[in-house]
Each structure stands twice: as structure tokens, then as C-alpha cells.
Amino acid sequence: MKNIQPIKIRNKIKPGDIDQIIRLHNILYAQEYGFDKTFELYVAKPLKEFATSFSDKERIWIVEYEDKIQGVIAIVKSGEKKSQLRWFLLHPNLRGKGIGKKLVNEAIQFSKEKGYSSIFLWTVSILEAANSIYKSVGFKLKEEKVHKIWGKILTEQRYDLVF
């Protein structure tokens, strides 16, 4: 009988984590949505900057399962009273178990505890499951723009949550 490992969520970045998170984004978004190589830079550059200089008003949640990074979400400072939700992703093996909603709720709670008055995020309309989570916890669609990014014509969306 196989020993089932628990899902772990941690906030500390270990050596190698950032590259694994970038790789997970690249592989899943290429496989599931056909994003091209430009998506890697979109994720990599700000994520690496975050990892080298984040403050106590910022946090990352790293989901581990079977000794691999299987998901992530982060809160990044975007002003004195505004935070940004970034890099939200779960491996398909962990979807539909309530983990995504738990991560989003923890990010919201963290933002409130740190004195932010709002959170915003950018996503694309084809990420229906994530967008459903955002709406279910109170995020409101504020802006849409259609343009070519990551090798596709996509509708980029901004969602905001004001406390």
C-alpha cells in the first residue's frame, strides 16, 4: 500500500524554489493554454525580484505534494494601502479540492492583517476556475483588454477587492 503524503503549504523560499515555480508555470500554461516562451519571462523576472527583496508586508505560499512544488500564490506590495495577488497556480492533480480557494482566502486575510485596504490582480479570461474563485470571495472585474500576449490573442482582466 502506497503511503499517501500530506499536502504542505509553506511561506519560506528554499534554494531552487523559484526555478521550480517558473518551470511549473511554463509547463502547465503551455500544455493547458498554448502559451509560448514569452510567458516564462513574464513570470520569471518579477518573481526573481520578489524573492530577493520582499518585505514583511509581502508573502508567498508554496504548495508541496509528493516532495514537489505543486502550487503557489503570493501577495506583493503595490503601494501603501494596495496589494497585488500574483502567480496563483495549482497543478491539475490538486485542483477541485478546495486548496485554491484556501490559498486565495489566506492571501486576503494576510493583506487585511498587513493594513492593506485593497487587493488587485491581473488574469486572463480563459482561466475560468481561478476567475470563479476570485468572484466567489468578492473580487470585482474592473477592466478588460484584448491583445496578443504569450503567443495568443487573450482577454486580460483586472479584478479588485476593496475591504
WOHU-V583474 format. One record per run of one state. SS is the DSSP state (alpha for helix, beta for strand, coil for the rest). FROM is the first residue (numbers start at 1). TO is the last residue. If there is no record, write none. Layout:
ss-><SS/SS>
from-><FROM/FROM>
to-><TO/TO>
This chain:
ss-><coil/beta/coil/alpha/coil/alpha/coil/beta/coil/beta/coil/beta/coil/alpha/coil/alpha/coil/beta/coil/alpha/coil/beta/coil/beta/coil>
from-><1/8/11/17/34/38/54/59/66/68/78/82/91/92/95/99/114/118/125/128/137/140/150/152/163>
to-><7/10/16/33/37/53/58/65/67/77/81/90/91/94/98/113/117/124/127/136/139/149/151/162/163>
